[in-house]
Amino acid sequence: MNKYERDMLKKEMNEIERNMCYTTAAAHYDNGDYSAAISECSTGISKGTLDARVYNIRAYSYIQQGEILKARLDFDTSLKLDPADSEIRGFRDTLKSKGY
C-alpha cells in the first residue's frame, strides 16, 4: 500500500469513527441518557473528532442537565467547525441574549 492509499484509508476510518461517535451519542440523547451522550461525545472529541454534530449533541445534552455555559461553549466550537449552520447560530445567539 502506497502513501496515498494509506492516507485515504486513514481519512475513511476517521469518517467512520466520527459517524459512529455521532450516531451513538444521538441514540443516547434520544433515549434521554444525557450523561452517556456527553460521555460519548467527550470521548470522541478527546480522540480528535472535529465534527460539529458531535459538539451539538453534547451541547443539547448539557442543556438538558442545566449546564448552559458548557452548552454555549460547545455551540461556539460547533460554529467554528460549521459556520454556515444558521440553526445553531440562532440557538447560540439566544443563549447569549439571555446572559449565557
Secondary structure as GFF3:
##gff-version 3
##sequence-region A 1 100
A	DSSP	alpha_helix	3	30	.	.	.	ID=ss1
A	DSSP	alpha_helix	34	46	.	.	.	ID=ss2
A	DSSP	alpha_helix	52	64	.	.	.	ID=ss3
A	DSSP	alpha_helix	68	81	.	.	.	ID=ss4
A	DSSP	alpha_helix	86	97	.	.	.	ID=ss5
###
